[in-house]
Amino acid sequence: MQKEQVKDPSKDQATPSRRGFFMGAAAAGAAAAAVTAMPGLSTPAAELNTLPAAPENGGGYSLSEHVKRYYQTARV
């Protein structure tokens, strides 16, 4: 009777190489450049970052219930 040889699954995987890493990085960079160069694409994140209009009477600070609660919790 012979013993069955058990293969180690970790040895089946190829070892990562520096060349493969740089080729992958170059492909990712090229894909990123192609996406940014595409015309007609709008960025929804830029549209969401718009600030609300300033108050007509000036200022902008209001002592709301939320602010009052924060002041109570921040007391020492």
MILO-251510 format. One record per residue (C-alpha): chain; residue number from 0; x, y, z; residue in one letter. Coordinates in Angstrom, 3 decimals. Example, Ala and Ser with C-alpha at 12.3 -4.5 7.8 and 13.67 -1.06 7.14 Angstrom:
SITE | chaine | num | c1 | c2 | c3 | residu
SITE | A | 0 | 12.300 | -4.500 | 7.800 | a
SITE | A | 1 | 13.670 | -1.060 | 7.140 | s
! end
This chain:
SITE | chaine | num | c1 | c2 | c3 | residu
SITE | A | 0 | 0.000 | 0.000 | 0.000 | m
SITE | A | 1 | 1.196 | 3.424 | -0.899 | q
SITE | A | 2 | 0.473 | 6.597 | 0.958 | k
SITE | A | 3 | -1.509 | 9.123 | -0.993 | e
SITE | A | 4 | 0.326 | 12.326 | -1.685 | q
SITE | A | 5 | -1.567 | 15.360 | -0.492 | v
SITE | A | 6 | -0.941 | 18.533 | -2.433 | k
SITE | A | 7 | -0.478 | 21.743 | -0.567 | d
SITE | A | 8 | -2.953 | 24.270 | -2.081 | p
SITE | A | 9 | -0.708 | 27.181 | -1.174 | s
SITE | A | 10 | 1.953 | 25.899 | -3.592 | k
SITE | A | 11 | -0.485 | 25.856 | -6.524 | d
SITE | A | 12 | -0.768 | 29.629 | -6.504 | q
SITE | A | 13 | 1.739 | 31.589 | -8.509 | a
SITE | A | 14 | 3.963 | 33.886 | -6.534 | t
SITE | A | 15 | 3.244 | 37.538 | -7.242 | p
SITE | A | 16 | 5.896 | 39.248 | -9.275 | s
SITE | A | 17 | 6.988 | 42.831 | -9.465 | r
SITE | A | 18 | 6.349 | 42.874 | -13.208 | r
SITE | A | 19 | 2.744 | 41.747 | -12.718 | g
SITE | A | 20 | 2.191 | 44.413 | -10.075 | f
SITE | A | 21 | 3.444 | 47.201 | -12.325 | f
SITE | A | 22 | 1.414 | 45.919 | -15.272 | m
SITE | A | 23 | -1.720 | 45.929 | -13.104 | g
SITE | A | 24 | -0.964 | 49.410 | -11.807 | a
SITE | A | 25 | -0.444 | 50.688 | -15.339 | a
SITE | A | 26 | -3.748 | 49.169 | -16.467 | a
SITE | A | 27 | -5.576 | 50.729 | -13.517 | a
SITE | A | 28 | -3.997 | 54.116 | -14.243 | g
SITE | A | 29 | -4.950 | 53.915 | -17.902 | a
SITE | A | 30 | -8.527 | 53.013 | -16.978 | a
SITE | A | 31 | -8.731 | 55.933 | -14.549 | a
SITE | A | 32 | -7.388 | 58.333 | -17.172 | a
SITE | A | 33 | -9.881 | 57.059 | -19.738 | a
SITE | A | 34 | -12.802 | 57.516 | -17.366 | v
SITE | A | 35 | -11.825 | 61.078 | -16.468 | t
SITE | A | 36 | -11.285 | 61.996 | -20.120 | a
SITE | A | 37 | -14.754 | 60.837 | -21.206 | m
SITE | A | 38 | -16.851 | 63.875 | -22.138 | p
SITE | A | 39 | -20.450 | 64.298 | -21.097 | g
SITE | A | 40 | -20.267 | 62.552 | -17.767 | l
SITE | A | 41 | -21.535 | 64.588 | -14.866 | s
SITE | A | 42 | -20.321 | 64.048 | -11.341 | t
SITE | A | 43 | -23.251 | 63.684 | -8.950 | p
SITE | A | 44 | -20.997 | 64.286 | -5.939 | a
SITE | A | 45 | -20.277 | 67.833 | -7.129 | a
SITE | A | 46 | -23.983 | 68.553 | -7.369 | e
SITE | A | 47 | -24.592 | 67.357 | -3.812 | l
SITE | A | 48 | -21.948 | 69.619 | -2.291 | n
SITE | A | 49 | -23.783 | 72.874 | -3.029 | t
SITE | A | 50 | -24.289 | 75.115 | -0.030 | l
SITE | A | 51 | -27.688 | 76.472 | 0.935 | p
SITE | A | 52 | -28.372 | 80.138 | 0.239 | a
SITE | A | 53 | -27.253 | 82.648 | 2.864 | a
SITE | A | 54 | -29.984 | 84.141 | 5.056 | p
SITE | A | 55 | -31.365 | 87.476 | 3.868 | e
SITE | A | 56 | -30.980 | 89.213 | 7.237 | n
SITE | A | 57 | -27.354 | 88.222 | 7.560 | g
SITE | A | 58 | -25.811 | 85.944 | 10.096 | g
SITE | A | 59 | -26.707 | 82.331 | 9.778 | g
SITE | A | 60 | -26.450 | 81.259 | 13.380 | y
SITE | A | 61 | -29.667 | 80.289 | 15.058 | s
SITE | A | 62 | -30.104 | 79.012 | 18.583 | l
SITE | A | 63 | -32.127 | 75.932 | 17.776 | s
SITE | A | 64 | -33.140 | 73.109 | 20.114 | e
SITE | A | 65 | -30.293 | 71.017 | 18.731 | h
SITE | A | 66 | -27.746 | 73.714 | 19.596 | v
SITE | A | 67 | -29.224 | 74.187 | 23.080 | k
SITE | A | 68 | -28.955 | 70.435 | 23.714 | r
SITE | A | 69 | -25.319 | 70.491 | 22.630 | y
SITE | A | 70 | -24.534 | 73.379 | 24.964 | y
SITE | A | 71 | -26.082 | 71.443 | 27.862 | q
SITE | A | 72 | -23.996 | 68.358 | 27.148 | t
SITE | A | 73 | -20.787 | 70.371 | 26.722 | a
SITE | A | 74 | -20.968 | 72.032 | 30.146 | r
SITE | A | 75 | -18.200 | 71.096 | 32.504 | v
! end
